[in-house]
Amino acid sequence: MKKDITAVIIEDEIPAARLLQNMIHSLRPEWNIISLPGYVEDSIKWFKENAQPDLIFLDIHLIDGNAFDFLSVTKPTSSIIFTTAYDQYAVKAFSVNSIDYLLKPIDTEKLKNAIEKFETKIELMSPLNDQIEIILKTLQNTGKKYRTRFMISSNDEIWPLDAENVSYFHSENKITFAVTPDGREHVISLSLNKLEEELDPELFFRVNRQIIINIDSIDKAIPYFKGKIKLIIRPKYSKEIIISEHKSQLFRQWLNH
């Protein structure tokens, strides 16, 4: 049995990351445990610059994207234990592919069982690369229903706004706005992270931490420095939109889907 285990935690909430790190340390004090910020970009950078860990505790919903953005770029050979709030379609994908997962809030006994499962299989485990594509395809074919409308409050009136009629969603000072083609902004009571879960990925793409765009809002996609993309959308957004190098690959795949 390998004893010098390195485990990496990728979690978007600092208190949750600390709690999980303490829980793992209490169960396996001899392990080397590294906690990374819950950003896709930062995690990808770390994996490019460091040796593959033996195990990753990976949160599905990250600050600037999700676990599958990270997986599709890095394709790690590490074993993975996903951490997630209850999400039926995600759990189904993990179960089908024998990938372990922990539901939040994480129970100590279930964490112990997941670790023991990892230790039992570590000598027999094959690289995860071949399974990642299967997981992604399973998630895409679960028949998940996406949000089709929002109820908007304005001048003491409530009226429906179809999701497909939103050009983009953006966040300012922790307030989320839906912007329609006429340039009007409507307050939405959902975070961008939550919207990313509920919107149809065929129509919407999260280009960075502040904005999710509708494919019909794209005016121009311009090659930028070091493999990045500069995006011009309609109606005009107040800030410059730059898609990072790693996310530009996903963006191109989304456009060509």
ZAVOLO-817062 format. One record per residue: x, y, z of N, C-alpha, C in turn; residue number from 1; residue in one letter. Coordinates in pm, whole numbers, plus 50000, padded with zeros to 5 digits. Layout:
[lodren [X, Y, Z], [X, Y, Z], [X, Y, Z], NUM, A]
...
This chain:
[lodren [50084, 49880, 50000], [50000, 50000, 50000], [50088, 50125, 50000], 1, M]
[lodren [50061, 50214, 49907], [50137, 50339, 49901], [50103, 50425, 50023], 2, K]
[lodren [50206, 50480, 50088], [50182, 50556, 50211], [50197, 50706, 50192], 3, K]
[lodren [50281, 50749, 50097], [50304, 50892, 50079], [50199, 50951, 49985], 4, D]
[lodren [50076, 50952, 50031], [49962, 50997, 49951], [49955, 51150, 49951], 5, I]
[lodren [49938, 51207, 49833], [49911, 51349, 49819], [49767, 51367, 49772], 6, T]
[lodren [49689, 51443, 49847], [49550, 51470, 49812], [49531, 51620, 49793], 7, A]
[lodren [49461, 51656, 49686], [49433, 51797, 49656], [49284, 51823, 49671], 8, V]
[lodren [49251, 51932, 49738], [49111, 51975, 49754], [49087, 52095, 49663], 9, I]
[lodren [48985, 52087, 49578], [48944, 52201, 49495], [48799, 52232, 49532], 10, I]
[lodren [48781, 52337, 49607], [48650, 52370, 49667], [48630, 52521, 49660], 11, E]
[lodren [48510, 52565, 49620], [48488, 52708, 49598], [48459, 52787, 49725], 12, D]
[lodren [48433, 52719, 49838], [48405, 52789, 49963], [48517, 52763, 50062], 13, E]
[lodren [48583, 52869, 50107], [48699, 52854, 50196], [48664, 52779, 50325], 14, I]
[lodren [48553, 52813, 50395], [48522, 52738, 50517], [48501, 52589, 50490], 15, P]
[lodren [48434, 52557, 50379], [48411, 52416, 50344], [48542, 52345, 50314], 16, A]
[lodren [48633, 52415, 50247], [48765, 52357, 50215], [48843, 52329, 50343], 17, A]
[lodren [48840, 52424, 50436], [48911, 52405, 50563], [48853, 52290, 50644], 18, R]
[lodren [48720, 52283, 50645], [48654, 52175, 50719], [48691, 52039, 50660], 19, L]
[lodren [48685, 52028, 50528], [48719, 51902, 50463], [48866, 51866, 50488], 20, L]
[lodren [48955, 51964, 50481], [49096, 51939, 50506], [49118, 51887, 50647], 21, Q]
[lodren [49050, 51946, 50745], [49062, 51901, 50884], [49006, 51760, 50902], 22, N]
[lodren [48896, 51731, 50832], [48835, 51599, 50842], [48928, 51492, 50785], 23, M]
[lodren [48987, 51522, 50670], [49080, 51427, 50608], [49203, 51408, 50697], 24, I]
[lodren [49254, 51519, 50749], [49374, 51513, 50833], [49350, 51429, 50958], 25, H]
[lodren [49230, 51439, 51014], [49200, 51360, 51134], [49193, 51211, 51103], 26, S]
[lodren [49153, 51178, 50980], [49144, 51037, 50940], [49276, 50982, 50887], 27, L]
[lodren [49352, 51069, 50817], [49479, 51026, 50758], [49585, 51135, 50784], 28, R]
[lodren [49634, 51144, 50907], [49730, 51250, 50943], [49862, 51243, 50865], 29, P]
[lodren [49892, 51125, 50809], [50018, 51110, 50735], [50009, 51159, 50591], 30, E]
[lodren [49890, 51190, 50544], [49875, 51235, 50405], [49923, 51379, 50390], 31, W]
[lodren [49971, 51409, 50271], [50002, 51547, 50234], [49878, 51606, 50168], 32, N]
[lodren [49815, 51703, 50232], [49688, 51758, 50184], [49710, 51901, 50137], 33, I]
[lodren [49672, 51930, 50013], [49689, 52062, 49953], [49551, 52117, 49916], 34, I]
[lodren [49520, 52236, 49963], [49391, 52298, 49931], [49413, 52411, 49831], 35, S]
[lodren [49346, 52402, 49717], [49359, 52503, 49613], [49238, 52596, 49615], 36, L]
[lodren [49254, 52722, 49569], [49138, 52810, 49555], [49037, 52748, 49458], 37, P]
[lodren [48911, 52776, 49479], [48808, 52712, 49399], [48785, 52773, 49263], 38, G]
[lodren [48894, 52801, 49191], [48884, 52857, 49057], [48934, 52756, 48954], 39, Y]
[lodren [48862, 52744, 48843], [48905, 52655, 48736], [49043, 52696, 48686], 40, V]
[lodren [49060, 52824, 48657], [49186, 52872, 48599], [49304, 52847, 48692], 41, E]
[lodren [49289, 52878, 48820], [49398, 52858, 48915], [49432, 52710, 48930], 42, D]
[lodren [49329, 52625, 48930], [49352, 52482, 48945], [49424, 52425, 48823], 43, S]
[lodren [49384, 52468, 48704], [49451, 52424, 48581], [49598, 52464, 48584], 44, I]
[lodren [49624, 52588, 48627], [49762, 52637, 48635], [49844, 52552, 48732], 45, K]
[lodren [49787, 52519, 48847], [49859, 52438, 48945], [49891, 52301, 48888], 46, W]
[lodren [49797, 52240, 48817], [49819, 52107, 48761], [49923, 52108, 48649], 47, F]
[lodren [49936, 52220, 48581], [50039, 52231, 48477], [50178, 52242, 48538], 48, K]
[lodren [50186, 52296, 48660], [50315, 52325, 48721], [50359, 52225, 48827], 49, E]
[lodren [50272, 52130, 48861], [50304, 52035, 48968], [50274, 51891, 48926], 50, N]
[lodren [50334, 51798, 48999], [50310, 51656, 48972], [50166, 51620, 49006], 51, A]
[lodren [50112, 51522, 48936], [49975, 51478, 48961], [49962, 51423, 49103], 52, Q]
[lodren [49861, 51466, 49178], [49838, 51407, 49311], [49778, 51268, 49297], 53, P]
[lodren [49773, 51196, 49406], [49712, 51063, 49404], [49560, 51072, 49403], 54, D]
[lodren [49509, 51176, 49468], [49364, 51187, 49487], [49322, 51333, 49482], 55, L]
[lodren [49205, 51358, 49419], [49148, 51493, 49414], [49009, 51490, 49475], 56, I]
[lodren [48984, 51579, 49570], [48849, 51603, 49619], [48798, 51725, 49541], 57, F]
[lodren [48706, 51702, 49450], [48670, 51804, 49350], [48525, 51847, 49363], 58, L]
[lodren [48505, 51974, 49396], [48371, 52031, 49401], [48319, 52047, 49259], 59, D]
[lodren [48193, 52016, 49235], [48137, 52028, 49100], [48124, 52174, 49059], 60, I]
[lodren [48075, 52258, 49151], [48050, 52398, 49117], [48163, 52485, 49169], 61, H]
[lodren [48243, 52540, 49078], [48356, 52624, 49114], [48323, 52771, 49087], 62, L]
[lodren [48410, 52860, 49131], [48379, 53003, 49128], [48366, 53055, 48985], 63, I]
[lodren [48453, 53012, 48896], [48453, 53062, 48758], [48414, 52956, 48656], 64, D]
[lodren [48340, 52856, 48700], [48298, 52751, 48608], [48258, 52627, 48686], 65, G]
[lodren [48288, 52509, 48632], [48255, 52388, 48704], [48364, 52283, 48689], 66, N]
[lodren [48348, 52172, 48759], [48451, 52069, 48761], [48482, 52015, 48623], 67, A]
[lodren [48383, 52016, 48535], [48403, 51955, 48404], [48481, 52046, 48310], 68, F]
[lodren [48478, 52178, 48335], [48570, 52269, 48265], [48714, 52231, 48301], 69, D]
[lodren [48736, 52207, 48429], [48868, 52169, 48478], [48911, 52034, 48421], 70, F]
[lodren [48823, 51935, 48426], [48856, 51801, 48380], [48885, 51795, 48230], 71, L]
[lodren [48807, 51869, 48152], [48821, 51861, 48007], [48954, 51918, 47960], 72, S]
[lodren [49013, 52008, 48041], [49142, 52067, 48004], [49258, 51985, 48061], 73, V]
[lodren [49251, 51951, 48190], [49365, 51886, 48255], [49369, 51735, 48233], 74, T]
[lodren [49249, 51672, 48221], [49241, 51526, 48208], [49336, 51457, 48306], 75, K]
[lodren [49313, 51477, 48436], [49406, 51425, 48537], [49406, 51272, 48543], 76, P]
[lodren [49519, 51217, 48580], [49530, 51073, 48601], [49502, 51036, 48746], 77, T]
[lodren [49478, 51135, 48829], [49450, 51113, 48971], [49315, 51045, 48989], 78, S]
[lodren [49300, 50977, 49103], [49167, 50931, 49143], [49088, 51054, 49188], 79, S]
[lodren [48956, 51048, 49173], [48874, 51165, 49205], [48756, 51126, 49293], 80, I]
[lodren [48735, 51205, 49396], [48613, 51197, 49476], [48543, 51331, 49460], 81, I]
[lodren [48427, 51330, 49396], [48352, 51454, 49375], [48279, 51492, 49503], 82, F]
[lodren [48268, 51622, 49528], [48186, 51671, 49638], [48075, 51756, 49577], 83, T]
[lodren [47953, 51735, 49621], [47840, 51802, 49557], [47720, 51810, 49650], 84, T]
[lodren [47641, 51914, 49633], [47509, 51915, 49694], [47427, 51815, 49613], 85, A]
[lodren [47317, 51768, 49666], [47242, 51664, 49596], [47201, 51708, 49457], 86, Y]
[lodren [47241, 51632, 49361], [47216, 51665, 49221], [47196, 51533, 49148], 87, D]
[lodren [47073, 51498, 49121], [47041, 51365, 49072], [47113, 51329, 48943], 88, Q]
[lodren [47119, 51425, 48850], [47180, 51390, 48722], [47330, 51370, 48735], 89, Y]
[lodren [47395, 51446, 48824], [47539, 51429, 48845], [47568, 51297, 48915], 90, A]
[lodren [47490, 51267, 49019], [47510, 51143, 49092], [47493, 51023, 49000], 91, V]
[lodren [47398, 51030, 48909], [47378, 50922, 48814], [47503, 50900, 48730], 92, K]
[lodren [47564, 51007, 48684], [47685, 50995, 48602], [47797, 50930, 48679], 93, A]
[lodren [47814, 50969, 48805], [47923, 50913, 48885], [47898, 50765, 48913], 94, F]
[lodren [47772, 50731, 48941], [47739, 50593, 48971], [47764, 50503, 48851], 95, S]
[lodren [47726, 50550, 48734], [47744, 50472, 48612], [47891, 50442, 48589], 96, V]
[lodren [47977, 50537, 48621], [48118, 50523, 48589], [48205, 50485, 48709], 97, N]
[lodren [48141, 50442, 48820], [48214, 50398, 48939], [48308, 50504, 48994], 98, S]
[lodren [48271, 50631, 48979], [48346, 50741, 49037], [48281, 50775, 49169], 99, I]
[lodren [48359, 50790, 49272], [48300, 50813, 49403], [48259, 50960, 49419], 100, D]
[lodren [48165, 50984, 49508], [48118, 51120, 49535], [48070, 51130, 49678], 101, Y]
[lodren [48075, 51251, 49731], [48027, 51280, 49865], [47924, 51391, 49857], 102, L]
[lodren [47811, 51372, 49921], [47708, 51474, 49923], [47734, 51570, 50039], 103, L]
[lodren [47712, 51698, 50014], [47728, 51799, 50119], [47599, 51813, 50199], 104, K]
[lodren [47608, 51843, 50330], [47731, 51852, 50409], [47794, 51714, 50426], 105, P]
[lodren [47926, 51711, 50420], [47998, 51584, 50418], [47996, 51518, 50556], 106, I]
[lodren [47957, 51392, 50557], [47952, 51313, 50679], [48087, 51244, 50700], 107, D]
[lodren [48137, 51246, 50824], [48269, 51189, 50854], [48277, 51042, 50819], 108, T]
[lodren [48173, 50968, 50850], [48174, 50824, 50823], [48176, 50795, 50673], 109, E]
[lodren [48100, 50875, 50597], [48100, 50855, 50452], [48233, 50895, 50391], 110, K]
[lodren [48296, 50999, 50446], [48429, 51037, 50401], [48527, 50923, 50428], 111, L]
[lodren [48519, 50865, 50546], [48606, 50753, 50583], [48587, 50637, 50485], 112, K]
[lodren [48461, 50608, 50451], [48432, 50498, 50358], [48489, 50527, 50220], 113, N]
[lodren [48478, 50652, 50175], [48530, 50690, 50043], [48682, 50677, 50039], 114, A]
[lodren [48747, 50717, 50148], [48893, 50706, 50155], [48935, 50560, 50153], 115, I]
[lodren [48865, 50478, 50229], [48898, 50335, 50234], [48875, 50270, 50098], 116, E]
[lodren [48771, 50313, 50028], [48745, 50262, 49893], [48860, 50300, 49800], 117, K]
[lodren [48907, 50423, 49812], [49021, 50468, 49732], [49144, 50384, 49763], 118, F]
[lodren [49171, 50360, 49892], [49289, 50284, 49932], [49282, 50139, 49886], 119, E]
[lodren [49163, 50084, 49886], [49146, 49946, 49842], [49172, 49932, 49694], 120, T]
[lodren [49131, 50032, 49617], [49140, 50023, 49472], [49265, 50086, 49413], 121, K]
[lodren [49344, 50154, 49494], [49452, 50235, 49440], [49550, 50154, 49356], 122, I]
[lodren [49576, 50031, 49396], [49672, 49950, 49322], [49613, 49899, 49190], 123, E]
[lodren [49481, 49898, 49180], [49417, 49841, 49063], [49359, 49945, 48970], 124, L]
[lodren [49353, 50071, 49017], [49286, 50176, 48940], [49359, 50207, 48810], 125, M]
[lodren [49281, 50219, 48704], [49337, 50263, 48577], [49320, 50414, 48568], 126, S]
[lodren [49396, 50483, 48482], [49382, 50628, 48470], [49240, 50669, 48439], 127, P]
[lodren [49203, 50788, 48485], [49065, 50837, 48470], [49038, 50892, 48331], 128, L]
[lodren [49142, 50916, 48251], [49125, 50984, 48122], [49012, 50926, 48039], 129, N]
[lodren [49009, 50793, 48027], [48909, 50730, 47942], [48768, 50749, 47995], 130, D]
[lodren [48756, 50773, 48127], [48623, 50784, 48186], [48568, 50925, 48180], 131, Q]
[lodren [48656, 51025, 48169], [48610, 51163, 48172], [48511, 51192, 48060], 132, I]
[lodren [48545, 51150, 47937], [48456, 51175, 47825], [48322, 51105, 47846], 133, E]
[lodren [48326, 50985, 47905], [48202, 50911, 47931], [48116, 50985, 48032], 134, I]
[lodren [48183, 51039, 48136], [48109, 51116, 48237], [48041, 51236, 48173], 135, I]
[lodren [48116, 51309, 48091], [48062, 51430, 48027], [47943, 51394, 47938], 136, L]
[lodren [47956, 51286, 47861], [47847, 51246, 47772], [47726, 51201, 47852], 137, K]
[lodren [47751, 51131, 47964], [47639, 51087, 48048], [47562, 51206, 48102], 138, T]
[lodren [47637, 51308, 48146], [47573, 51429, 48198], [47491, 51501, 48092], 139, L]
[lodren [47540, 51497, 47968], [47473, 51568, 47859], [47349, 51495, 47810], 140, Q]
[lodren [47334, 51369, 47849], [47223, 51289, 47796], [47131, 51237, 47905], 141, N]
[lodren [47113, 51316, 48008], [47029, 51273, 48120], [46887, 51326, 48110], 142, T]
[lodren [46856, 51402, 48007], [46721, 51457, 47994], [46694, 51568, 48093], 143, G]
[lodren [46797, 51634, 48139], [46780, 51743, 48235], [46698, 51855, 48173], 144, K]
[lodren [46601, 51906, 48246], [46519, 52016, 48199], [46579, 52148, 48246], 145, K]
[lodren [46590, 52241, 48154], [46653, 52369, 48185], [46548, 52478, 48203], 146, Y]
[lodren [46587, 52582, 48274], [46496, 52693, 48301], [46457, 52761, 48169], 147, R]
[lodren [46328, 52788, 48153], [46279, 52850, 48030], [46232, 52993, 48051], 148, T]
[lodren [46207, 53033, 48176], [46160, 53170, 48198], [46192, 53216, 48340], 149, R]
[lodren [46182, 53348, 48356], [46201, 53413, 48487], [46081, 53503, 48511], 150, F]
[lodren [46044, 53518, 48637], [45939, 53612, 48672], [46006, 53742, 48717], 151, M]
[lodren [45974, 53852, 48646], [46036, 53982, 48670], [45938, 54075, 48742], 152, I]
[lodren [45987, 54142, 48846], [45906, 54241, 48918], [45948, 54380, 48875], 153, S]
[lodren [45848, 54462, 48836], [45877, 54598, 48793], [45753, 54685, 48810], 154, S]
[lodren [45770, 54796, 48880], [45659, 54890, 48900], [45533, 54821, 48952], 155, N]
[lodren [45553, 54740, 49056], [45443, 54669, 49121], [45375, 54569, 49028], 156, D]
[lodren [45442, 54530, 48921], [45389, 54429, 48829], [45486, 54312, 48821], 157, E]
[lodren [45432, 54197, 48792], [45514, 54078, 48772], [45485, 54024, 48634], 158, I]
[lodren [45589, 54000, 48555], [45569, 53951, 48420], [45680, 53852, 48384], 159, W]
[lodren [45651, 53758, 48293], [45750, 53655, 48258], [45851, 53704, 48154], 160, P]
[lodren [45974, 53660, 48170], [46079, 53686, 48073], [46135, 53551, 48028], 161, L]
[lodren [46119, 53520, 47901], [46172, 53393, 47849], [46324, 53393, 47852], 162, D]
[lodren [46382, 53284, 47896], [46529, 53275, 47906], [46596, 53298, 47772], 163, A]
[lodren [46538, 53245, 47665], [46600, 53257, 47534], [46601, 53402, 47484], 164, E]
[lodren [46522, 53489, 47547], [46518, 53630, 47509], [46613, 53717, 47591], 165, N]
[lodren [46698, 53653, 47672], [46799, 53725, 47749], [46930, 53721, 47671], 166, V]
[lodren [46987, 53837, 47643], [47114, 53842, 47569], [47231, 53797, 47655], 167, S]
[lodren [47231, 53841, 47779], [47334, 53795, 47871], [47295, 53827, 48015], 168, Y]
[lodren [47358, 53756, 48106], [47343, 53779, 48250], [47477, 53828, 48302], 169, F]
[lodren [47475, 53928, 48389], [47600, 53972, 48449], [47579, 54007, 48594], 170, H]
[lodren [47688, 54008, 48669], [47681, 54033, 48813], [47761, 54158, 48848], 171, S]
[lodren [47700, 54244, 48928], [47766, 54364, 48978], [47730, 54379, 49126], 172, E]
[lodren [47833, 54388, 49210], [47811, 54406, 49355], [47714, 54301, 49411], 173, N]
[lodren [47734, 54177, 49368], [47657, 54062, 49414], [47510, 54068, 49372], 174, K]
[lodren [47478, 54151, 49274], [47343, 54155, 49218], [47350, 54103, 49074], 175, I]
[lodren [47258, 54015, 49038], [47257, 53956, 48904], [47153, 54026, 48818], 176, T]
[lodren [47194, 54062, 48696], [47104, 54129, 48602], [47088, 54045, 48476], 177, F]
[lodren [46966, 54044, 48424], [46940, 53985, 48292], [46922, 54101, 48195], 178, A]
[lodren [46998, 54098, 48087], [46995, 54207, 47989], [46927, 54158, 47862], 179, V]
[lodren [46825, 54229, 47818], [46750, 54191, 47698], [46806, 54265, 47576], 180, T]
[lodren [46770, 54223, 47454], [46827, 54284, 47333], [46809, 54434, 47323], 181, P]
[lodren [46707, 54489, 47389], [46686, 54634, 47384], [46773, 54709, 47485], 182, D]
[lodren [46861, 54635, 47558], [46952, 54697, 47652], [46897, 54715, 47792], 183, G]
[lodren [46773, 54675, 47815], [46714, 54689, 47948], [46771, 54583, 48043], 184, R]
[lodren [46789, 54622, 48170], [46842, 54533, 48272], [46733, 54498, 48372], 185, E]
[lodren [46725, 54370, 48407], [46625, 54323, 48502], [46695, 54243, 48611], 186, H]
[lodren [46663, 54274, 48737], [46726, 54205, 48849], [46673, 54062, 48859], 187, V]
[lodren [46767, 53967, 48872], [46733, 53825, 48886], [46780, 53777, 49022], 188, I]
[lodren [46696, 53704, 49092], [46730, 53661, 49228], [46806, 53529, 49229], 189, S]
[lodren [46899, 53514, 49135], [46982, 53394, 49129], [47127, 53436, 49104], 190, L]
[lodren [47221, 53365, 49163], [47362, 53393, 49137], [47400, 53338, 49000], 191, S]
[lodren [47514, 53383, 48948], [47561, 53329, 48820], [47592, 53181, 48832], 192, L]
[lodren [47642, 53138, 48948], [47668, 52995, 48967], [47541, 52913, 48953], 193, N]
[lodren [47433, 52963, 49014], [47305, 52892, 49007], [47249, 52898, 48866], 194, K]
[lodren [47261, 53013, 48800], [47214, 53025, 48662], [47288, 52929, 48570], 195, L]
[lodren [47416, 52913, 48594], [47496, 52824, 48510], [47443, 52681, 48518], 196, E]
[lodren [47392, 52642, 48634], [47333, 52510, 48650], [47200, 52497, 48577], 197, E]
[lodren [47122, 52607, 48575], [46983, 52598, 48531], [46961, 52635, 48384], 198, E]
[lodren [47058, 52704, 48322], [47040, 52747, 48184], [47084, 52637, 48086], 199, L]
[lodren [47022, 52636, 47970], [47054, 52539, 47866], [47195, 52566, 47811], 200, D]
[lodren [47289, 52472, 47827], [47426, 52495, 47780], [47438, 52501, 47628], 201, P]
[lodren [47332, 52464, 47556], [47333, 52480, 47411], [47322, 52628, 47374], 202, E]
[lodren [47255, 52706, 47460], [47230, 52847, 47431], [47321, 52942, 47508], 203, L]
[lodren [47362, 52902, 47629], [47434, 52994, 47716], [47572, 52940, 47752], 204, F]
[lodren [47666, 53034, 47767], [47804, 52998, 47801], [47858, 53101, 47899], 205, F]
[lodren [47920, 53053, 48006], [47980, 53145, 48103], [48123, 53175, 48059], 206, R]
[lodren [48147, 53296, 48015], [48277, 53331, 47959], [48378, 53369, 48067], 207, V]
[lodren [48330, 53420, 48181], [48420, 53452, 48292], [48337, 53462, 48420], 208, N]
[lodren [48395, 53517, 48525], [48327, 53519, 48654], [48208, 53614, 48657], 209, R]
[lodren [48207, 53714, 48567], [48104, 53818, 48574], [47988, 53803, 48476], 210, Q]
[lodren [48000, 53717, 48374], [47899, 53721, 48268], [47873, 53584, 48205], 211, I]
[lodren [47746, 53560, 48176], [47700, 53444, 48099], [47631, 53497, 47975], 212, I]
[lodren [47670, 53450, 47857], [47616, 53505, 47733], [47525, 53407, 47660], 213, I]
[lodren [47430, 53462, 47588], [47347, 53387, 47494], [47422, 53381, 47361], 214, N]
[lodren [47421, 53269, 47295], [47496, 53254, 47170], [47452, 53358, 47066], 215, I]
[lodren [47324, 53399, 47073], [47274, 53497, 46976], [47322, 53640, 47004], 216, D]
[lodren [47386, 53660, 47119], [47433, 53795, 47153], [47572, 53824, 47096], 217, S]
[lodren [47638, 53723, 47042], [47776, 53740, 46996], [47780, 53822, 46867], 218, I]
[lodren [47857, 53931, 46870], [47879, 54012, 46750], [48011, 53972, 46684], 219, D]
[lodren [48119, 53970, 46765], [48250, 53932, 46712], [48329, 53856, 46819], 220, K]
[lodren [48408, 53760, 46774], [48504, 53690, 46859], [48641, 53713, 46796], 221, A]
[lodren [48727, 53788, 46865], [48853, 53833, 46807], [48970, 53764, 46877], 222, I]
[lodren [49062, 53700, 46802], [49182, 53640, 46863], [49258, 53745, 46943], 223, P]
[lodren [49304, 53704, 47062], [49372, 53797, 47152], [49507, 53738, 47192], 224, Y]
[lodren [49578, 53802, 47282], [49711, 53757, 47321], [49709, 53620, 47388], 225, F]
[lodren [49812, 53540, 47359], [49838, 53411, 47426], [49717, 53318, 47423], 226, K]
[lodren [49654, 53309, 47307], [49544, 53215, 47289], [49411, 53258, 47348], 227, G]
[lodren [49405, 53380, 47400], [49279, 53430, 47455], [49188, 53481, 47344], 228, K]
[lodren [49063, 53510, 47379], [48967, 53563, 47283], [48902, 53688, 47342], 229, I]
[lodren [48891, 53792, 47260], [48818, 53912, 47299], [48680, 53904, 47236], 230, K]
[lodren [48579, 53925, 47317], [48442, 53906, 47272], [48367, 54039, 47267], 231, L]
[lodren [48297, 54063, 47157], [48208, 54179, 47142], [48066, 54126, 47135], 232, I]
[lodren [47978, 54176, 47222], [47841, 54125, 47225], [47740, 54237, 47208], 233, I]
[lodren [47616, 54199, 47179], [47504, 54292, 47164], [47396, 54256, 47267], 234, R]
[lodren [47338, 54355, 47336], [47379, 54496, 47339], [47515, 54510, 47408], 235, P]
[lodren [47576, 54624, 47392], [47714, 54645, 47440], [47723, 54625, 47592], 236, K]
[lodren [47829, 54555, 47630], [47858, 54535, 47773], [47956, 54642, 47819], 237, Y]
[lodren [47943, 54687, 47941], [48021, 54802, 47990], [48169, 54772, 48009], 238, S]
[lodren [48206, 54644, 48017], [48345, 54607, 48040], [48399, 54525, 47923], 239, K]
[lodren [48531, 54522, 47913], [48595, 54440, 47812], [48580, 54292, 47849], 240, E]
[lodren [48541, 54210, 47752], [48523, 54067, 47778], [48639, 53990, 47716], 241, I]
[lodren [48723, 53932, 47803], [48836, 53852, 47758], [48816, 53709, 47807], 242, I]
[lodren [48820, 53615, 47715], [48808, 53474, 47751], [48948, 53417, 47767], 243, I]
[lodren [48974, 53353, 47879], [49107, 53301, 47909], [49148, 53192, 47809], 244, S]
[lodren [49276, 53161, 47809], [49329, 53062, 47714], [49260, 52928, 47730], 245, E]
[lodren [49250, 52878, 47854], [49190, 52746, 47871], [49041, 52747, 47838], 246, H]
[lodren [48972, 52858, 47873], [48829, 52862, 47848], [48799, 52888, 47700], 247, K]
[lodren [48895, 52947, 47628], [48875, 52971, 47486], [48860, 52840, 47409], 248, S]
[lodren [48927, 52734, 47456], [48911, 52603, 47392], [48767, 52554, 47407], 249, Q]
[lodren [48713, 52568, 47528], [48574, 52527, 47553], [48477, 52615, 47475], 250, L]
[lodren [48509, 52744, 47464], [48424, 52837, 47391], [48415, 52798, 47244], 251, F]
[lodren [48530, 52765, 47183], [48529, 52723, 47043], [48448, 52595, 47023], 252, R]
[lodren [48463, 52502, 47117], [48385, 52377, 47108], [48236, 52407, 47118], 253, Q]
[lodren [48200, 52501, 47206], [48060, 52537, 47223], [48004, 52601, 47095], 254, W]
[lodren [48081, 52691, 47033], [48036, 52756, 46910], [48018, 52655, 46797], 255, L]
[lodren [48104, 52554, 46793], [48101, 52457, 46683], [48013, 52338, 46710], 256, N]
[lodren [47947, 52338, 46830], [47867, 52221, 46867], [47744, 52206, 46775], 257, H]
